[in-house]
Amino acid sequence: MMFSFRIGDAVFEGALAGQAGARRLLLRDSDCGVALVERGDGAAMVRVDGVEFAVYLAGSDDRRFVHIDGEVYDVAVLDPLFVHAHKGGVSAGLVARAPMPGSVVALPVAEGCAVRAGDTLVIIESMKLEVAIKAERDGTVRQVHCAVGRTFEKGAVLVTLADAGGG
């Protein structure tokens, strides 16, 4: 089965074949062997074509924050119905939701601020990892639904943007 996933700002389409521990990731122009062994407390080993990486994971099965060599990557498996329904849609990317429960560490935006795709909207802490939640598109901050020091649950709306047309 084909699926879409996002790493940072890039979206990929692919499929997994094989059994756990011996899977192949099939992408449009390539394929590679992949394995993930979770060791608990967020620690894991990822093997890609025989090369192993120590990583730390936070989040859920559909959205994980992967910490590798001092960098944090936002990796999300995208719901196929959502991808199809929002292809090129004007409302896509206007709501920044919490990918996991946590607390707000910093809030570099305020209502009325203009933001560009990739700008940090809010910095959260969850499972001892600080994660920047970034704007998926250009827009203006319509509403901030959180405050520094406040906690939230997975899926909570943190920031809402207005699109270029004011929606």
C-alpha positions in Angstrom: 0.0 0.0 0.0 1.3 3.4 -0.9 1.5 6.1 1.7 2.6 9.7 2.0 4.9 11.0 4.7 6.5 14.3 5.4 10.1 14.9 6.7 10.4 18.6 7.5 8.9 20.4 4.5 9.4 17.6 2.0 6.6 15.1 1.2 7.4 11.6 -0.1 5.3 8.8 -1.5 6.3 5.3 -0.8 5.5 1.8 0.4 6.9 -0.7 2.9 7.4 -4.3 1.8 8.5 -7.3 3.8 8.4 -8.3 7.5 9.4 -6.3 10.6 13.2 -6.2 10.8 13.6 -7.0 7.0 11.5 -4.3 5.4 12.3 -2.4 2.2 11.2 1.2 1.8 10.1 1.7 -1.8 10.2 5.2 -3.1 9.6 6.5 -6.6 13.2 6.6 -7.7 14.9 4.2 -5.2 14.5 1.5 -2.6 16.4 0.7 0.6 16.4 -1.7 3.5 15.1 -0.2 6.7 14.7 -1.4 10.3 13.7 0.3 13.5 14.5 -1.2 16.9 13.1 0.7 19.9 15.0 0.3 23.1 12.7 2.2 25.5 12.7 5.7 26.9 12.6 7.1 23.4 16.0 5.6 22.4 16.1 3.5 19.2 18.4 2.2 16.5 17.6 2.8 12.8 19.3 0.7 10.2 19.2 2.0 6.6 20.9 -0.3 4.0 23.1 -1.8 6.8 24.2 1.5 8.3 23.0 2.0 11.9 22.0 5.3 13.6 21.3 5.9 17.2 18.1 8.0 17.4 15.7 9.3 20.0 12.0 9.3 19.2 9.1 11.3 20.6 5.5 11.4 19.5 3.1 8.8 18.2 3.0 6.3 15.3 1.6 8.9 12.9 3.9 11.7 13.8 7.4 11.4 15.3 10.2 13.8 16.2 13.4 12.0 15.4 16.6 13.3 17.1 19.8 12.4 15.2 23.2 13.9 15.8 21.9 17.1 17.3 19.2 17.7 14.7 15.4 17.1 15.2 13.4 16.0 12.2 9.6 16.2 12.2 8.4 13.0 10.4 4.6 12.5 9.8 2.7 9.8 8.1 0.0 11.6 6.2 -3.6 10.3 6.1 -4.3 9.4 2.5 -7.8 10.9 2.6 -6.5 14.2 4.0 -3.8 14.3 1.3 -6.3 13.8 -1.4 -8.9 16.2 0.0 -6.3 19.0 0.6 -4.2 18.7 -2.5 -3.7 22.4 -3.4 -6.6 23.3 -1.1 -6.5 26.8 0.4 -7.3 25.6 4.0 -4.4 23.1 4.2 -1.8 24.1 6.8 -3.7 26.8 8.6 -3.9 25.1 12.0 -0.8 24.1 14.0 -1.8 21.2 16.3 0.2 19.5 19.1 1.8 16.3 17.8 2.0 14.9 21.3 1.2 16.1 24.9 3.6 18.6 26.4 4.1 22.1 27.5 4.9 25.4 25.8 8.5 26.6 26.2 8.5 29.6 23.9 6.0 31.5 21.7 7.9 33.6 19.2 4.7 34.8 17.4 1.6 36.9 18.4 -1.7 37.5 16.8 -1.3 39.6 13.7 2.3 38.5 12.9 3.1 37.7 9.3 4.8 34.3 9.0 6.4 32.4 6.1 6.4 28.7 5.6 9.1 27.2 7.9 8.9 30.0 10.5 8.7 28.7 14.1 5.2 29.3 15.6 5.7 27.7 19.0 8.4 25.7 20.8 7.2 22.8 22.9 8.8 20.3 25.3 7.6 16.7 25.4 9.5 13.7 26.7 12.6 15.8 27.5 12.8 17.0 23.8 12.3 20.6 22.7 10.5 20.7 19.4 9.8 23.7 17.1 6.3 23.6 15.6 6.7 25.4 12.3 4.3 27.1 9.9 3.4 24.9 7.0 2.6 27.9 4.7 2.8 31.7 4.5 0.0 33.5 6.4 -0.8 35.8 9.3 -1.3 34.5 12.9 -5.1 34.7 13.4 -5.1 33.3 17.0 -2.7 31.9 19.5 -4.4 29.2 21.6 -1.6 28.6 24.1 0.8 30.4 26.5 4.3 29.8 27.7 4.3 27.4 30.7 0.9 25.9 29.8 0.4 22.2 29.2 -1.7 20.7 26.4 -2.8 17.3 25.1 -2.0 15.7 21.8 -4.1 17.2 19.0 -4.7 20.5 20.8 -4.8 23.5 18.5 -1.8 25.7 19.3 -1.9 28.4 16.6 -4.3 29.3 13.8 -3.2 31.2 10.7 -5.3 33.2 8.3 -4.5 32.5 4.6 -3.3 35.1 2.2 -7.0 35.9 1.3 -7.8 36.7 5.0 -9.5 33.3 5.6 
